[in-house]
Amino acid sequence: MGGDEGDYCQVCGGISPAKVTTKRILVGGAEIGINKLDEIIETVRAMNLPDDAAITEELLRLAKKFNYVPTKRSAEYGEALLKAYRGG
């Protein structure tokens, strides 16, 4: 085996705890884990988008790249992501 086998936990074989980047936000009253939330917010901030609608759209687009977002709950996720973006 080569030396580049990924970052896996030596105990359980899953993702290494040091590599977990999931943060929790409230979506419709339920606590939901969003993978790469800090990275998503940082990327959107760097875009200097003009208004909340554009910011929310981009937050959702990026969140969907790394997370499952149910279509019927996109608006709720958008609101929660915007709140996290604002620091709340």
Buried (B, 14 or more C-beta within 10 A) or exposed (E): EEEEEEEEEEEEEEBEEEEEEBBEBBBEEEEBEBBBBEEBBEEBEEEEBEEEEEBBBBBBEBBEEBBEBEEEBBEBBBBBBBEBBEEE
